[in-house]
C-alpha cells in the first residue's frame, strides 16, 4: 500500500516488509489532470487558478477482528471514516520472503475479510442508531423521526439480515439517500480494487485466483 502511495503521490513514505509498518496515516495531494481546465483558464483568464486534486491517505492494513479493535482496528476504521472512497489494494503474488498477515496469499479471502469487517462496523452503527430512534420515534411518539426510523430498519434488513454492503443496493430513493448521507456508513463508500500481481502474471494476463 505504501509503495503504491509513494508512486501515486511522489512521496517517500516508509514501505517495509512487516505488518503495521504504517501506523500514523501518510497523506498527500495528487493533481487531477484535465485538459478542459487549461483551455478554460486560457479562455477566461481568471485572476487565480485552483486545479482539481485528490487527497490520498495511506493507512494501516486491516486485519480480521478490526471492528472489535484487533490490530489497529479502531484507528484504522476512524481513518477510513474520514475518507470519501477507498482504494483496496490486495496481494495476488506468492513470495516466501514477503510476509502476509494471514500467513498465506489468498486475495479472494482478503477481500472478504475487508468487506466483512466494514459491514460488521456498520452493523454496530446501525443498531446504535435504531436504538436511539426507537426510543424517540416509536416509544416517544416523535412523528418527525419516524420516517428516518423506517429507513434505518430497511438499511438494517439489507446490511445485517442480508449481509450486503450499502453500495450494492441500487434502488435507494431520495429520502433514503438523505438518511444514508447523514450516517455515512462504511459500506456506502465507493471502492476501487487494485491487484498487486507478479510481473509474470501481469505479462501473461493470468492469475491462479
WORA-V935989 format. One record per residue. N is the residue number from 1. SS is DSSP state (@ for helix, = for strand, . for the rest). NEAR is the number of other C-alpha atoms within 12 Angstrom. Layout:
n->N ss->SS near->NEAR
n->N ss->SS near->NEAR
This chain:
n->1 ss->. near->34
n->2 ss->@ near->35
n->3 ss->@ near->22
n->4 ss->@ near->26
n->5 ss->@ near->30
n->6 ss->@ near->22
n->7 ss->@ near->17
n->8 ss->@ near->24
n->9 ss->@ near->24
n->10 ss->. near->17
n->11 ss->. near->21
n->12 ss->. near->18
n->13 ss->. near->26
n->14 ss->. near->23
n->15 ss->. near->23
n->16 ss->. near->15
n->17 ss->. near->18
n->18 ss->. near->18
n->19 ss->. near->22
n->20 ss->. near->27
n->21 ss->. near->23
n->22 ss->. near->28
n->23 ss->. near->25
n->24 ss->. near->20
n->25 ss->. near->28
n->26 ss->= near->27
n->27 ss->= near->24
n->28 ss->= near->23
n->29 ss->= near->20
n->30 ss->= near->20
n->31 ss->= near->17
n->32 ss->. near->18
n->33 ss->. near->13
n->34 ss->. near->14
n->35 ss->@ near->12
n->36 ss->@ near->14
n->37 ss->@ near->19
n->38 ss->@ near->18
n->39 ss->@ near->13
n->40 ss->@ near->15
n->41 ss->@ near->17
n->42 ss->@ near->14
n->43 ss->@ near->10
n->44 ss->@ near->13
n->45 ss->. near->12
n->46 ss->. near->13
n->47 ss->. near->8
n->48 ss->. near->9
n->49 ss->. near->14
n->50 ss->. near->15
n->51 ss->. near->18
n->52 ss->. near->16
n->53 ss->= near->14
n->54 ss->= near->18
n->55 ss->= near->21
n->56 ss->= near->32
n->57 ss->= near->34
n->58 ss->= near->39
n->59 ss->. near->38
n->60 ss->. near->32
n->61 ss->. near->38
n->62 ss->. near->42
n->63 ss->. near->32
n->64 ss->. near->25
n->65 ss->. near->23
n->66 ss->@ near->27
n->67 ss->@ near->30
n->68 ss->@ near->21
n->69 ss->. near->19
n->70 ss->. near->17
n->71 ss->. near->22
n->72 ss->. near->27
n->73 ss->@ near->27
n->74 ss->@ near->25
n->75 ss->@ near->25
n->76 ss->@ near->35
n->77 ss->@ near->35
n->78 ss->@ near->23
n->79 ss->@ near->27
n->80 ss->@ near->35
n->81 ss->@ near->24
n->82 ss->. near->20
n->83 ss->. near->26
n->84 ss->. near->22
n->85 ss->= near->24
n->86 ss->= near->29
n->87 ss->= near->27
n->88 ss->= near->30
n->89 ss->= near->28
n->90 ss->= near->28
n->91 ss->= near->30
n->92 ss->. near->29
n->93 ss->. near->26
n->94 ss->. near->23
n->95 ss->. near->15
n->96 ss->. near->11
n->97 ss->. near->11
n->98 ss->. near->16
n->99 ss->. near->19
n->100 ss->. near->25
n->101 ss->. near->21
n->102 ss->. near->17
n->103 ss->. near->17
n->104 ss->. near->19
n->105 ss->. near->24
n->106 ss->. near->23
n->107 ss->@ near->27
n->108 ss->@ near->19
n->109 ss->@ near->20
n->110 ss->@ near->29
n->111 ss->@ near->27
n->112 ss->@ near->22
n->113 ss->@ near->25
n->114 ss->@ near->35
n->115 ss->@ near->35
n->116 ss->@ near->27
n->117 ss->@ near->33
n->118 ss->@ near->41
n->119 ss->@ near->36
n->120 ss->@ near->32
n->121 ss->@ near->34
n->122 ss->@ near->35
n->123 ss->@ near->33
n->124 ss->@ near->21
n->125 ss->@ near->26
n->126 ss->@ near->36
n->127 ss->@ near->23
n->128 ss->@ near->19
n->129 ss->@ near->29
n->130 ss->@ near->29
n->131 ss->@ near->19
n->132 ss->@ near->21
n->133 ss->@ near->27
n->134 ss->@ near->25
n->135 ss->@ near->17
n->136 ss->@ near->20
n->137 ss->@ near->22
n->138 ss->@ near->20
n->139 ss->. near->15
n->140 ss->. near->14
n->141 ss->. near->15
n->142 ss->. near->17
n->143 ss->@ near->16
n->144 ss->@ near->14
n->145 ss->@ near->23
n->146 ss->@ near->23
n->147 ss->@ near->23
n->148 ss->@ near->31
n->149 ss->@ near->33
n->150 ss->@ near->23
n->151 ss->@ near->28
n->152 ss->@ near->39
n->153 ss->@ near->26
n->154 ss->@ near->27
n->155 ss->@ near->39
n->156 ss->@ near->31
n->157 ss->@ near->21
n->158 ss->@ near->27
n->159 ss->@ near->33
n->160 ss->@ near->26
n->161 ss->@ near->16
n->162 ss->. near->16
n->163 ss->. near->24
n->164 ss->. near->27
n->165 ss->. near->33
n->166 ss->@ near->37
n->167 ss->@ near->25
n->168 ss->@ near->20
n->169 ss->. near->21
n->170 ss->. near->14
n->171 ss->. near->14
n->172 ss->. near->21
n->173 ss->. near->13
n->174 ss->@ near->12
n->175 ss->@ near->17
n->176 ss->@ near->25
n->177 ss->@ near->24
n->178 ss->@ near->16
n->179 ss->@ near->27
n->180 ss->@ near->31
n->181 ss->@ near->19
n->182 ss->@ near->15
n->183 ss->@ near->25
n->184 ss->. near->26
n->185 ss->. near->37
n->186 ss->@ near->40
n->187 ss->@ near->38
n->188 ss->@ near->34
n->189 ss->. near->28
n->190 ss->= near->20
n->191 ss->= near->24
n->192 ss->= near->14
n->193 ss->= near->20
n->194 ss->= near->18
n->195 ss->= near->26
n->196 ss->= near->23
n->197 ss->. near->24
n->198 ss->. near->18
n->199 ss->@ near->15
n->200 ss->@ near->15
n->201 ss->@ near->17
n->202 ss->@ near->15
n->203 ss->@ near->10
n->204 ss->@ near->11
n->205 ss->. near->13
n->206 ss->. near->14
n->207 ss->. near->20
n->208 ss->. near->17
n->209 ss->. near->18
